[in-house]
Amino acid sequence: MNQQILITGCDSRFFLMACMLLQSVRKWAGDHHLFVLDFGLTNQQCSFLASQNALIRKPSISLPPNPFALKTMLAPFLDQLETWCTAVWLDSDMIVRRDLWQALRNVIDEMEAGTVDVAACLDSTGTIKGVIDNLNIQVQPFANSVRAANLSPDLPYYNNGFVVYRSRPFLRDMFELGSTMKLHTTFDQNIFNLLVHRPGTKIMPLPARIWNVHGRFLDETDNNEAIILHPTSYAPSRHITTTGGGTEHEIKFFRHSPWQQYQYETLTDFLSEHAEALHAAGIAPIKPEWPKISRNGPCPCGSGKRYKHCHGSY
């Protein structure tokens, strides 16, 4: 039987982010639950996810420990599932905020009708040139590969935080390239872009303001169409990184108060509903740390206003 599957992957540090995503998917995707790929989880975290039928274990072949490298190596993970026809990847730090499945079903139907290999959103950077010319990141292996493939620097640059994969050969090629290229900044995303711009690959662009609200798109805080929010950006003014009650967990909270509140409610609901299962798996009680911002202090968005007169007023 053919299947459409939702997948993410994380190491032990982002376990709580993945839990937040799991909870939001269960709320907004009906019977379609999320599988978590083991990118370096602890035995206790694997035990818990397995009890929820939400774990895809690390394959027996030798793989690098780096989560960004592993994101290019989805093929051997998914080879453990024989029946999938469409794999929908969501980064573990994403969160779903409204009905997911019907809109996703429409995307998949359109891809099937047009024999499209992958669907993804444009990155907030815009073009390949925007990445190569960014002096704050080291992407020389990517720049060399772009020149070797004779790709125009003006080609669109895609974000691989949310991707719909319908081609097993594409995933195999991504595995091969990820196994040979030197690690560098945005390694996995750069490999994805090299592959989507090969002759013969068909990609369907998706609107980032709906499917992958990240970077500068996060500034559109009145966006009611957004399905998936992604608290990631080169600019820390758009998110706060805190811990889950200990240095072993990391959580990215939005600075926009309503979205931050939704994250917090989603995570605390998850921890409350699954307290017994987490305990049974040997995971100690977790109390996430709420970002502390003084209402009379400067707003962390960098506007120059006091927090209470800026994002704190939402």
N, C-alpha and C positions, 0 to 999 in steps of 0.2 A: 504493500500500500504506500502511495506517495504521501509525503508529509511536508508541511511547512513548519520549520522549527525556529524558535527564538533562542539566541545564544549570547552569552557574554563571557568574559574571562577576567580573572584577577589573581593577585598574590594575596598573602595573608594581611598585608597592610591595608588593602582596599576591601576587605571582607565586609565591613559595615556598609560601604557604598553599594556593594552588590546586593546586600540584604534590602537596602532601601529600594533599589531597582526591582528586585523580586516582588516586594510588596506592592509596588505601583503597577507592575505587569499583571499581578493577580487581580487587582482592582479593575483594570481597564482593558484586559485582553481576554476576558471570558475564560474558556477552558484551555486556552493556549498558554502554558506556563513556560518559564524561562529555564534553560540549562546553563550552568556555570562551568566553564572550563578551568581545570586546575592549572593555574600559572605559577604555583608556588604557595598553595594553601597549607595550613598545618593539618596534621592528622585529625584533630578535633573538628576543624572547620569542614574537612572532607566528610567526616562522619555525620555531621549535622546535615549538610547538603544532600548526602546520599539518603538520609532518612526522609527527606522531602522530595525524593526522586528528581533532584535538580542538579546532579553532578555528572560531568563528563571527565573521567580520570585522565591523567597524563598518560599518553601512550608509552609502550615499553621501549621504544627506540630512544636513542640519545638525543636530547634537545637542549638548547642553551637555557640558562636560568633567567635571562632577561625577559620581563613581560612584554616589552615592545617587540623583541625578536619573535617571541611566541605568537604574537598577534598575526605575524605573517605565515604562521605554521598551523593554520586551522585544519588543513587537509588531513593530517594523521589523527587529529582529535575526532573529526567528523567521520573518518573511515570506520569508527566504532559503531556508528549508526548507519545501517545499510539502506534505510528506506527513505531518507530525506530527498526532496527535490528542490526545495528552496530554503536557504539558511539566512536568517535575518540577524545580523550582528548589531548589538548595542554596547557601547562602552560602559564599563561598570559604574562610572560616575554620572551616568545619565539618570533621568527620572521621567516617567510617563505621567502626564497630567490630565489627559482626557481620552475618550474612546480611541483605542488603538487599532483593533482588529479589522473593522470594516474598512477603514481608510487604507490599511495595509493590504487588505484583500484586493482593493481596487488597483493598487500599485502592481501587485503580483499579476493580476489579470492582464494589465496593460503590457507588462514585460513578456508574458507568455505569448500574447498576440503579436508582438513585434520581435520575438526571439532575441530578447535583450539579455546580455550576460550579467550585468550588475547595474544597480541603481544606487546613487549616492548624492549628497548635497555638495554644493560648492563651499570651499573653505572661506572664512572671512578674509583671508589673505588675498584672494582673488585669482592670481595667476602664478604660474611656475616662477616667473621672474621675481614676484613679490617674496617668495621663499628664498631664492638664491641670493637676492640682494640684501636680505636681512642680516645686518652685521652682528646681531645679538645671538645668532645661532650658527652652529657648525654643520654645514651640509655639503661639504666638498665632494664626498662620494656620489651624492645625488646630482650635483652640478656636472660632474664628469660623465655620469651615465646619460644625462640629458643631451650633452654635446655628442656623445658617442652614438646615440640613437637619432641624432639630427632632429630633435624635437624643438619646436618654436617655444621660446620662453614666454610668449604671450598666450600659450594654451591655458585653459582653465585649470585651476588646482583644486582638487576635491578633498573633502574631509572624510576620513574613514571611521568616524565615530559611530555613524549609523550607515550600514550597508546592507543591501539585499543582494545575496549571491544566488545565481541560478546556474552557474557553470562550474562543474567539478574541475575541468582542465584549467580554468582560471586560478582556482585555489591551489592546484598542484604546481602551476608556474610560480605562484606567489611563494610557495614553500621553497622551491628551488632557488629563486632569487634571494629570498631571505636567508638561505643557508650559505650564500656565497658573498654577499655584500658586507662591507665593513660597517659596524654599528656607528650611528651618528644621530644628531638631533632629528626628531620626527621621522625616524628610520622607517617604521611600518607604513606611515602615510606616504612617504616618498616612493617606496616600492609600489604601493597601490597605484600611485599616479603614473609611474613608468609603465605599468601594465595596462591601465585603462586607455592610454594613448598609443598603444601598439596598433598597427594596421589589423583590422579584422575584429577587434573587440568592440562590442556595442554597449555603451553606457547610457542610462536614462538619468538625466539630471533631475533632482528633487529639490523643492523649495526649502532652504535651510530654516526659514522663518516658521516652518511647520514641523519639519522632521528632525532638525538638529540645531536648536537655538543655542549658539555659542558665540564667543568672541564679541565683535561689535554688534551682532544681532541681539545680544543680551541687553543692549541699551533700549530696545523697544519693549519697555516693560508693560505697555498696554496691549501687547499682542495676545489676543484671545483665541487665535487660530492655532497656536503652538500645541503640538501633541507631545513632543519630546524636548525637554530642557537639558542643557549640557553645561555644567558649571566649569568650563575650561576656557582659558584665554591666556595670551601672552601678557595681558595687563591684569595684575592682581587686584586692580580697583573693582573688578567685577565679581570676585569670589573671595571667601575667607577660608583658609585651611586650618582646621582644628583637629583635636584628637577624640577618640571614643572612650575617654576615661582612662587612657593609658597610651604610651608611646607606640604600642604595637598596632594601633588602628589610626587611620587618617580619614578625615571627612572634609569634603569641600562643600561649604555652604554658600548659597547665593548672597550677595549683599542686598539685593532687592527684597524687602521685608516679606511681602506676601509669598514669594516663591521660597524664601528661606523658611517661613513658617510651615509651608506645605511639606518641605523636606523633613523638618523636625517631627511633625505629626506622623508622617509616613514611617519614619524610622522607629519612633517610640511605639507606634501601633505594632510594628513587626516584632520588636523586642518583647512587648507584652504578650502577644498572641503565641509566641514561640519560646517563652521562657523555659517551659519544662523540657522541650526538645533540645534547646541549647544546653541546658544543665545536663541532660542525659548524655550529650556528646562530649561533655567535659569542658565546656566553655564557661568560664566564670561570668557572673553577672556583669553586664555592661551598662554604664551610665554615660551616654554621650555628653560632651561638653558643649554647652550653648555659647555661641560667640558673644563676648562681652564688649559692648560699645557704650560709652558714656553718652547720655542724651545731650549733654551740654558740650561734649567734645566735638572735634571736627569730623564731618562725615567721611568715612573711609573711601568714598567714591572719588574724592579729590576735588569736589566742587568748590571747596572753601567755605561752605556753609556749615552751621552746627548740625549735628546728626538729627536733632529733633525738628529742624526746619527743612531737612532734605529727605533722605530715605527713611528716617525714623518717623516721618509724618504719615507714611502709608498705613 
